[in-house]
Amino acid sequence: MADDKRRAAVGRQIHLPLGRAFLISVKSIRIRFWRSMITAAGIFLGIAFLVSVLTQVILQAPPTPLEIVYPNVFVRGVVKRHLDKPMEPGLTAQAAIEAAGGYADGSDRKNVTVVKKKGDKVVLDFTNPATINPRLEGGDTVFVPNASGRLRQLIVALVALIVIIVGLVAIKRIDDRFRRVAASVGVVALGVVIFAVGLAKSGLTPPKAPQITVIQSYHVRGEVNIATDTPAVGGKSVAYALEDAGGVTKGADGKNVLVIRKGGKKMQFDMTTAAGRRVADATVLKAGDLVYVPEAATRNRRLWLVVVSLVVCTIGISNSMLMSVTERFKEIGTMKCLGALDIFVVELFLLEAGVLGIIASFAGWLVGFGVISLMAAASQGLAFLAQMTLMEVLRMLGIALAVGSVLTTVATIAPAIRAAQMPPAAALRVEV
């Protein structure tokens, strides 16, 4: 009966506000700073490792290949085939002619003309071994003239001259002066037109460089049989792109196929289900998109490492909190003698662990994310920033804080309950 009365009296005790308990917990951390740092170190290391793995998952896809477009080099004239050749470093005029199949019959090798992109012209004599073989630049045109072009020009000039002379002689018979002048102008203009057309057809005038339309590609990388860069025309789908790349390999993670849009948006497809394949077949790829198939073994290894790391982190936190309880036996006994309820003692330890968990989790996120980002910047430059979005970074921070807080709370429950259930007299008798 007496025990029931004592329990009833304890139950009627005033419970300290949560804010007061929080202040006491913060003061306890300050008093036992180094012990608190040991507890925080376990949280920090576990969260730093977790965040580094999550950051690697975000950056697992390689950077989208750059669309490097060199202006073409053009080969025209009396060659075996006209050529529009993408510019290559060190490409020379003679090498470009050879890539076009070489000289055709009737070519004039003494007057090969290189028309620069800016409009300048360089005439070369490739029948002379001492002739310099210049390197080309993007947009240059190599023109091989016709050997009979000079003769054609001479004939055209004679024809034009004859037309003008005959026309002017015939015009003298016109009595009207105005009509005679108008006819003279027309005859001269006709002669000039004949001469200009003849020059254009003589095989000596280099043509203008054609305009090339550049079509950007979508890219397929990762665990596929053939890495491909395919022009993004015709509305090709994700499923088609994977088939065009020879399908995925045996070690591919078909559940997490990624499509990274040119602007950084990410889409995930499960190619192991019929519904996922239908979605992939309906998703059209655009220029600059990257289809990435990750490796399944890598994902499983990362998952295992994260689980082991967090378990070890939890055990370390629990051990540290048990040591903290042991060091504070007399303090706990004193509080209980002064009327502290069991729930209040539990709150003190949980709040203390919660504060440490949030601070250490944020520091772990900062270090884990920062280290992996610096490593990515060292290998890829700032191009790695295009692989992640602000929402992914904030989501990672939220996961780090949530996991750190939950792990710390779970690891602290057993030590806190042990401290709360300790009889005050027994706690005061303990010599630490």
C-alpha positions as CSV (number, residue, x, y, z in Angstrom):
1,M,0.0,0.0,0.0
2,A,2.9,2.4,0.9
3,D,4.6,1.6,-2.5
4,D,1.4,2.5,-4.3
5,K,1.2,5.8,-2.6
6,R,4.8,6.6,-3.4
7,R,4.2,5.7,-7.1
8,A,1.2,8.0,-7.1
9,A,3.2,10.8,-5.6
10,V,5.9,10.4,-8.2
11,G,3.4,10.4,-10.9
12,R,2.1,13.7,-9.7
13,Q,5.5,15.4,-9.9
14,I,5.8,18.3,-12.3
15,H,7.7,17.3,-15.5
16,L,10.3,19.8,-16.7
17,P,9.5,21.5,-20.0
18,L,11.2,20.2,-23.1
19,G,13.0,23.5,-23.6
20,R,14.6,23.2,-20.2
21,A,15.6,19.6,-20.9
22,F,17.2,20.8,-24.2
23,L,19.2,23.5,-22.4
24,I,20.5,21.0,-19.8
25,S,21.5,18.6,-22.7
26,V,23.4,21.4,-24.5
27,K,25.2,22.3,-21.2
28,S,26.0,18.6,-20.7
29,I,27.6,18.5,-24.1
30,R,29.8,21.5,-23.3
31,I,30.9,20.1,-19.9
32,R,31.8,16.7,-21.5
33,F,33.1,18.2,-24.7
34,W,35.7,15.6,-25.6
35,R,33.4,12.7,-24.7
36,S,30.8,14.3,-26.9
37,M,33.3,14.7,-29.7
38,I,34.1,10.9,-29.6
39,T,30.3,10.2,-30.0
40,A,30.1,12.8,-32.8
41,A,33.1,11.3,-34.5
42,G,31.3,8.0,-35.0
43,I,28.2,9.7,-36.5
44,F,30.5,12.0,-38.6
45,L,32.5,9.1,-40.1
46,G,29.4,7.0,-40.9
47,I,27.5,9.9,-42.5
48,A,30.6,11.1,-44.4
49,F,30.9,7.6,-45.9
50,L,27.2,7.4,-46.7
51,V,27.2,10.8,-48.4
52,S,30.4,10.0,-50.4
53,V,28.6,6.8,-51.7
54,L,25.4,8.8,-52.6
55,T,27.5,11.4,-54.4
56,Q,29.3,8.7,-56.4
57,V,25.9,7.3,-57.3
58,I,24.8,10.7,-58.6
59,L,28.1,11.1,-60.5
60,Q,28.3,7.4,-61.6
61,A,27.4,8.3,-65.2
62,P,30.3,9.7,-67.2
63,P,30.0,13.3,-68.4
64,T,28.1,13.7,-71.7
65,P,30.6,13.6,-74.6
66,L,31.1,17.1,-76.0
67,E,29.9,17.7,-79.5
68,I,33.2,18.9,-81.0
69,V,32.5,20.0,-84.5
70,Y,35.4,20.9,-86.8
71,P,34.5,22.8,-90.1
72,N,35.0,20.4,-93.0
73,V,37.7,20.6,-95.6
74,F,36.4,20.4,-99.1
75,V,38.1,18.9,-102.2
76,R,36.6,19.9,-105.6
77,G,37.6,19.9,-109.2
78,V,39.2,17.2,-111.3
79,V,39.5,14.5,-108.7
80,K,38.0,11.0,-108.6
81,R,35.3,12.1,-106.1
82,H,34.3,15.3,-104.4
83,L,35.1,15.1,-100.7
84,D,33.7,16.9,-97.6
85,K,36.2,15.7,-95.0
86,P,36.0,16.6,-91.3
87,M,39.0,18.6,-90.3
88,E,41.8,16.6,-88.7
89,P,44.9,18.1,-87.0
90,G,47.8,18.2,-89.4
91,L,45.8,17.5,-92.6
92,T,47.6,18.8,-95.7
93,A,46.4,19.7,-99.2
94,Q,48.0,16.7,-100.8
95,A,46.6,14.3,-98.1
96,A,43.1,15.8,-98.7
97,I,43.5,15.1,-102.5
98,E,44.5,11.5,-101.8
99,A,41.5,11.1,-99.5
100,A,39.4,12.2,-102.4
101,G,40.7,9.3,-104.5
102,G,43.6,11.2,-106.1
103,Y,43.8,13.1,-109.3
104,A,41.4,12.3,-112.2
105,D,42.3,12.3,-115.9
106,G,42.8,15.8,-117.2
107,S,43.8,17.4,-113.9
108,D,46.2,20.3,-113.8
109,R,48.6,19.5,-111.0
110,K,50.7,22.6,-111.6
111,N,47.9,25.0,-110.5
112,V,46.2,23.3,-107.6
113,T,44.5,26.1,-105.7
114,V,43.8,26.2,-101.9
115,V,41.0,28.7,-101.2
116,K,41.3,29.7,-97.5
117,K,38.2,30.2,-95.4
118,K,38.8,33.9,-95.4
119,G,38.9,34.0,-99.2
120,D,42.7,34.1,-99.8
121,K,44.0,31.8,-102.5
122,V,47.3,29.8,-102.6
123,V,48.4,28.2,-105.9
124,L,50.5,25.1,-105.7
125,D,52.5,23.1,-108.2
126,F,52.4,19.5,-107.1
127,T,54.5,18.4,-110.1
128,N,57.5,20.0,-108.4
129,P,58.8,17.9,-105.4
130,A,60.0,21.1,-103.8
131,T,56.5,22.5,-103.5
132,I,55.5,23.2,-99.9
133,N,52.5,21.0,-98.9
134,P,50.6,23.4,-96.6
135,R,48.4,22.3,-93.7
136,L,44.7,23.0,-94.0
137,E,42.3,24.7,-91.7
138,G,38.6,24.1,-91.2
139,G,36.6,25.6,-94.1
140,D,39.4,25.5,-96.7
141,T,38.7,24.2,-100.2
142,V,41.3,22.3,-102.2
143,F,40.6,22.9,-105.9
144,V,42.2,20.9,-108.7
145,P,41.7,22.7,-112.1
146,N,41.2,21.2,-115.5
147,A,44.4,21.0,-117.6
148,S,42.5,22.1,-120.7
149,G,41.0,25.0,-118.8
150,R,43.4,27.6,-120.3
151,L,42.5,26.6,-123.8
152,R,38.8,26.7,-123.0
153,Q,39.2,30.2,-121.6
154,L,41.0,31.3,-124.8
155,I,38.2,29.8,-127.0
156,V,35.5,31.4,-124.9
157,A,37.3,34.8,-125.0
158,L,37.5,34.6,-128.9
159,V,33.9,33.6,-129.2
160,A,32.8,36.5,-126.9
161,L,35.0,38.9,-128.9
162,I,33.6,37.7,-132.3
163,V,30.1,38.1,-131.0
164,I,30.8,41.7,-129.9
165,I,32.6,42.7,-133.2
166,V,29.9,41.1,-135.4
167,G,27.2,42.7,-133.3
168,L,28.7,46.2,-133.5
169,V,29.2,45.9,-137.3
170,A,25.6,45.0,-137.7
171,I,24.5,47.8,-135.4
172,K,26.0,50.4,-137.7
173,R,23.2,49.9,-140.2
174,I,20.6,51.2,-137.7
175,D,19.7,54.8,-138.5
176,D,18.1,55.7,-135.1
177,R,20.9,56.9,-132.8
178,F,19.1,55.9,-129.6
179,R,18.4,52.4,-130.9
180,R,22.0,52.0,-132.1
181,V,23.4,52.9,-128.6
182,A,20.9,50.6,-126.9
183,A,21.8,47.7,-129.3
184,S,25.5,48.3,-128.7
185,V,25.1,48.0,-125.0
186,G,23.2,44.8,-125.4
187,V,25.8,43.3,-127.7
188,V,28.6,44.1,-125.3
189,A,26.6,42.7,-122.4
190,L,26.0,39.5,-124.3
191,G,29.7,39.1,-125.0
192,V,30.5,39.7,-121.3
193,V,27.9,37.0,-120.3
194,I,29.3,34.5,-122.8
195,F,32.8,35.2,-121.4
196,A,31.7,34.9,-117.8
197,V,29.8,31.6,-118.4
198,G,32.7,30.3,-120.3
199,L,35.1,31.0,-117.5
200,A,32.8,29.3,-115.0
201,K,32.6,26.2,-117.2
202,S,36.3,26.2,-118.0
203,G,37.2,24.2,-114.9
204,L,39.5,26.9,-113.5
205,T,37.2,28.7,-111.1
206,P,37.0,27.2,-107.5
207,P,33.5,26.7,-106.3
208,K,32.2,28.2,-103.0
209,A,32.5,25.9,-100.0
210,P,29.2,24.1,-99.3
211,Q,27.3,24.8,-96.1
212,I,27.3,21.8,-93.7
213,T,24.5,21.3,-91.3
214,V,25.7,19.7,-88.0
215,I,23.3,17.2,-86.4
216,Q,24.1,16.5,-82.7
217,S,24.0,13.0,-81.3
218,Y,22.7,11.1,-78.3
219,H,25.1,8.9,-76.5
220,V,25.0,5.4,-75.0
221,R,27.5,4.5,-72.4
222,G,28.1,2.0,-69.5
223,E,27.3,-1.7,-69.5
224,V,26.4,-2.0,-73.1
225,N,28.1,-4.1,-75.8
226,I,28.9,-1.1,-78.1
227,A,29.2,2.5,-76.9
228,T,27.4,4.5,-79.6
229,D,27.1,8.2,-80.6
230,T,24.0,8.3,-82.9
231,P,22.5,11.4,-84.7
232,A,19.4,12.4,-82.8
233,V,17.0,12.2,-85.8
234,G,13.9,10.2,-86.5
235,G,12.6,10.1,-83.0
236,K,14.7,7.2,-81.6
237,S,13.6,5.9,-78.2
238,V,15.6,4.8,-75.2
239,A,14.7,1.1,-75.9
240,Y,15.9,1.5,-79.5
241,A,19.1,3.1,-78.4
242,L,19.9,0.2,-76.1
243,E,19.2,-2.3,-78.9
244,D,21.3,-0.3,-81.3
245,A,24.2,-0.5,-78.8
246,G,24.0,-4.3,-79.0
247,G,22.0,-4.6,-75.8
248,V,23.2,-4.6,-72.2
249,T,25.9,-6.9,-70.8
250,K,25.4,-9.7,-68.3
251,G,26.6,-7.5,-65.4
252,A,24.3,-4.6,-66.2
253,D,21.9,-3.1,-63.7
254,G,18.8,-3.2,-65.8
255,K,16.7,-1.8,-63.0
256,N,18.4,1.5,-62.9
257,V,19.0,2.6,-66.5
258,L,19.6,6.4,-66.5
259,V,18.8,9.0,-69.2
260,I,20.5,12.3,-68.5
261,R,19.0,15.1,-70.5
262,K,21.2,17.8,-72.0
263,G,19.9,20.2,-69.3
264,G,20.8,17.9,-66.4
265,K,17.4,16.3,-65.8
266,K,17.6,12.6,-65.0
267,M,15.1,9.8,-65.8
268,Q,15.3,6.3,-64.5
269,F,14.0,3.2,-66.3
270,D,13.5,-0.4,-65.1
271,M,14.3,-2.5,-68.2
272,T,13.6,-5.8,-66.4
273,T,9.8,-5.2,-66.4
274,A,7.3,-5.0,-69.2
275,A,6.0,-1.7,-67.9
276,G,9.5,-0.2,-67.7
277,R,10.3,-1.3,-71.3
278,R,7.1,0.3,-72.5
279,V,8.0,3.6,-70.9
280,A,11.5,3.4,-72.4
281,D,10.0,2.6,-75.8
282,A,7.8,5.7,-75.6
283,T,10.6,8.1,-74.4
284,V,12.2,9.8,-77.4
285,L,15.8,10.8,-77.1
286,K,17.0,14.3,-78.0
287,A,20.3,15.8,-79.1
288,G,22.9,15.7,-76.3
289,D,21.1,13.1,-74.2
290,L,23.1,10.4,-72.4
291,V,21.8,6.9,-71.9
292,Y,23.9,5.2,-69.1
293,V,23.6,1.6,-67.9
294,P,25.3,1.1,-64.5
295,E,26.9,-2.1,-63.3
296,A,24.9,-4.2,-60.9
297,A,27.9,-5.5,-58.9
298,T,29.0,-2.0,-58.2
299,R,25.6,-1.1,-56.7
300,N,25.5,-4.2,-54.6
301,R,29.0,-3.5,-53.3
302,R,28.1,0.0,-52.4
303,L,25.0,-1.1,-50.6
304,W,26.9,-3.6,-48.6
305,L,29.6,-1.1,-47.6
306,V,27.0,1.5,-46.5
307,V,25.1,-1.1,-44.4
308,V,28.3,-2.3,-42.7
309,S,29.5,1.3,-42.1
310,L,26.2,2.3,-40.6
311,V,26.0,-0.8,-38.3
312,V,29.5,-0.1,-37.1
313,C,28.6,3.6,-36.6
314,T,25.5,2.6,-34.5
315,I,27.6,0.2,-32.3
316,G,30.2,2.9,-31.8
317,I,27.6,5.5,-30.8
318,S,25.9,3.0,-28.4
319,N,29.2,2.1,-26.8
320,S,30.0,5.8,-26.4
321,M,26.7,6.6,-24.8
322,L,27.0,3.6,-22.4
323,M,30.3,5.0,-21.3
324,S,28.7,8.4,-20.8
325,V,26.0,6.8,-18.7
326,T,28.6,5.1,-16.6
327,E,30.5,8.4,-16.0
328,R,27.2,10.1,-14.9
329,F,25.9,7.6,-12.4
330,K,26.1,10.0,-9.5
331,E,24.6,12.8,-11.6
332,I,21.7,10.6,-12.6
333,G,21.2,9.4,-9.0
334,T,21.2,13.0,-7.7
335,M,18.6,14.1,-10.3
336,K,16.3,11.2,-9.4
337,C,16.7,11.9,-5.7
338,L,15.5,15.5,-6.5
339,G,12.4,14.1,-8.2
340,A,13.4,13.6,-11.8
341,L,11.1,11.2,-13.6
342,D,12.4,8.3,-15.7
343,I,11.1,9.9,-18.8
344,F,13.0,13.1,-18.1
345,V,16.3,11.2,-17.8
346,V,15.5,9.4,-21.1
347,E,14.7,12.8,-22.7
348,L,18.0,14.3,-21.5
349,F,20.1,11.5,-23.2
350,L,18.0,11.5,-26.4
351,L,18.1,15.3,-26.8
352,E,21.9,15.2,-26.2
353,A,22.3,12.5,-28.8
354,G,20.0,14.3,-31.2
355,V,22.0,17.5,-31.0
356,L,25.2,15.7,-31.6
357,G,23.6,13.7,-34.4
358,I,22.4,16.7,-36.3
359,I,25.7,18.6,-36.0
360,A,27.9,15.6,-36.8
361,S,25.6,14.6,-39.7
362,F,25.8,18.0,-41.3
363,A,29.6,18.0,-40.9
364,G,29.7,14.5,-42.4
365,W,27.6,15.6,-45.3
366,L,29.8,18.6,-45.9
367,V,33.0,16.6,-45.9
368,G,31.7,13.5,-47.8
369,F,30.1,15.7,-50.5
370,G,33.0,18.1,-50.7
371,V,35.7,15.4,-51.0
372,I,34.0,13.5,-53.8
373,S,33.2,16.8,-55.6
374,L,36.8,17.9,-55.4
375,M,37.9,14.5,-56.8
376,A,35.4,14.8,-59.6
377,A,36.5,18.4,-60.4
378,A,40.2,17.2,-60.5
379,S,39.4,14.5,-63.1
380,Q,36.6,16.1,-65.1
381,G,36.8,19.8,-64.4
382,L,33.6,21.7,-63.7
383,A,31.8,19.5,-66.2
384,F,30.7,17.3,-63.3
385,L,28.3,20.0,-62.1
386,A,26.1,19.3,-65.0
387,Q,25.5,15.8,-63.7
388,M,23.8,16.9,-60.4
389,T,20.9,19.2,-59.6
390,L,20.3,21.4,-56.6
391,M,17.3,19.2,-55.6
392,E,19.6,16.1,-55.6
393,V,22.1,17.9,-53.3
394,L,19.4,19.0,-50.9
395,R,17.8,15.6,-50.9
396,M,21.2,14.1,-50.0
397,L,21.5,16.6,-47.1
398,G,18.0,15.6,-45.9
399,I,19.0,11.9,-46.1
400,A,22.2,12.5,-44.2
401,L,20.4,14.5,-41.4
402,A,17.6,11.9,-41.1
403,V,19.9,8.9,-41.1
404,G,22.3,10.5,-38.6
405,S,19.5,11.5,-36.3
406,V,17.7,8.1,-36.5
407,L,20.9,6.1,-35.9
408,T,21.9,8.3,-33.0
409,T,18.5,7.9,-31.4
410,V,18.3,4.2,-31.9
411,A,21.9,3.7,-30.5
412,T,21.0,5.9,-27.5
413,I,17.7,4.2,-26.5
414,A,19.2,1.3,-24.6
415,P,21.8,3.4,-22.6
416,A,19.1,6.0,-21.8
417,I,16.6,3.3,-20.5
418,R,19.4,1.8,-18.4
419,A,20.1,5.2,-16.9
420,A,16.4,5.9,-16.2
421,Q,15.8,2.6,-14.6
422,M,18.7,2.9,-12.1
423,P,17.6,3.2,-8.5
424,P,18.8,6.5,-7.0
425,A,20.5,4.9,-4.0
426,A,22.4,2.5,-6.2
427,A,23.5,5.3,-8.5
428,L,24.8,7.3,-5.6
429,R,26.9,4.4,-4.2
430,V,28.7,3.8,-7.4
431,E,32.4,4.9,-7.5
432,V,33.4,5.9,-11.1
